């Protein structure tokens, strides 16, 4: 049973977009939908010894940072889309919150304070999302299909008719896609449609649990011809994805500043926001300050998003990734861009790095680190171990400068703590990267120098 609070003064906002207040007993109250500076009441749904959690019930004094959400499916009510959490907060204030999260994590978790806080990287706040995974559900009782993100705090699929964070051309496909899936014989065995956009191609990956009959295949072809999209079919895991019909433009994105084109498959990892990715690659290379005679190592190189631009500046770049498949794809992308002679690639488990393995990769002037959410703890620890005991890697010299691109401020802070407090680096700069406007996701970039 919920209970409504007395009036509360909201003091701050945490990363999940919950306002933070204290009640008369001094207990912390997290309020979904409340903003700093507001005086509100909340319906309390959860109680613990040290905190309570609830939902905004009434506003007495409204924050000047509160804005009207841009999407009709955003809200606190049951059935609201859970894809975004911050549409009610001014876009500039969202970036400020994320910058503060990066700063707080570095200090509280890593005991690291950047010498300079750079201006956050930000860009378009609507229509930016070129990657998305839409759930599909056929509701037999209603005889209709739902396609979209999950509802807030629910496993149900939201009844979405538009989506403002994907490009309008994709948003306009949601209702036609619902009609298409409803017309297919296998409509109740099609759990997911994944979006992957390149510079010239809209690719849709249909996850299907059964072999599609000929009639369904023809419906997909007719839809593709009518709406100008590519269909890819995925019967099992991501490696089983296959283009329905050969021909047409290649799925790829460009990094014009470096003259690089990156082909990719729709199930490959690429950044969701191409505008921010281009700005991020540019800033990372400027911060790394690569010189023509430098040897650079790109840790967690993926398809070569940083490796290939680095190769246009450096003498030699070594890209290291955990998957042989990705390493081969990186080689192909390097060759396609005329950079094979300046790049090499190695497959290695980067979560099991040791000083010996680190030394085996040789000395590099500069490093680019771009790990997944788990961070690069083993790599940072190996550097720290060598700093404490150089005999672990005789003759090995650490890089003069490291640029670390992170999708998790907590693991960045943990690794930064090792680099600064044990390995002898300084954190000379850091900033947030607003890769996912209106969401709680925080990306960041930090620079370390010896």
Helices and strands as residue ranges (DSSP letters): E 3-4, E 8-9, E 12-13, E 18-22, E 28-32, E 39-47, E 51-61, H 91-110, E 131-139, E 144-148, H 168-171, H 173-183, G 187-189, E 192-197, E 202-207, H 214-227, E 230-234, G 238-240, E 242-243, E 252-255, G 256-258, E 260-263, H 274-288, E 295-299, H 307-311, E 316-321, H 324-336, G 340-342, E 343-347, H 355-360, E 366-369, H 377-388, G 390-393, E 401-406, H 409-421, E 426-433, E 443-449
